């Protein structure tokens, strides 16, 4: 079941000549964990803000749970969309304790206390409810922000660069914890990141954006092994680019003749993209490149 | 309306609004815009966000602005002399009148009260600034 449908959306800021997002379309299933990946300024945060309702569309439409929340004719304000958002800096209310932060958006009722302890246990913050945000670690702050969001049962949770404030060691732990929490609760979520490691390790599907234009949407394996263009191939890890000329049974490259079992069209200038883990050192024979290891860098 | 409390207070507001505005504005600038947005995404309306999140976060700036304006009004003379109601005296007008009549010794007690009150509030403002700086670590 599609929980979010984005149809041909565009966004142009009033003081800009170019589109921040241009003709972008996407659908997301319930419970899916999607990563929006792109360089700084590629438009990924703008897409998140358009979904949350903090920006208005220039064109297109956004549907949440089969209801249009944003189009040229309709705009539902952020407080009525039932979408949670976790910011890069977590945006916890610094003068409120963890308990008050989490309960802030919830109406007081007999059930709210029970729900609070359920969520607190769920995110693993039991015992921290009376602490202030500045007394918490980066990971605990993130879990507080997440708890504050999921206690309201939002239809979608949006994360804007949630790992960028964390050091590498903590980042890995927080990343895994977050994935476990989201999957355990079957929470539909969109994570914006520029770090390919984050995207490859936690996403069900990855969306790659460049200059506001959608490049590829696929599962992490396909993105890494079968990128649709050179940009994605280079963005997702180190890659060797070799100018070559295709012939019937292989390529004539700067490194010599490389045999290929697939049938190729002849005399075509191409660029071979070869990932370093696919290069194997072996005995020389015809159809295999000859080379010399001059230096090794770890 | 002339020489009434209303016109005196109105003129104080016009004269000193820039001081309090700058103080409160700098307080708002210290709050991350995400705080407001996250509150909206939690389904909270503008007024609840203002009263329960933004005003508590800028309370030091509000108190600071109040003290700055208070000290300025305490020693304010020209406006008060022109616009004050009949038979109404402030510490500064009393000091001015006594000095005008060459009663320097008598005027000094009023001047001293102005200085003592101002000093007390300056020390208070100073400790408030120190507190708000230590609280900046908690700013998101």
Interface residues (C-beta under 8 A of the other chain):
Chain A: X52 X54 X77 X78 X79 X80 X81 X82 X83 X84 X85 X87 X88 X89 X90 X91 X92 X93 X94 X95 X104 X105 X132 X133 X134 X145 X148 X149 X152
Chain B: X32 X34 X35 X37 X38 X39 X40 X41 X42 X43 X44 X45 X52 X53 X56 X57 X135 X137 X138 X139 X140
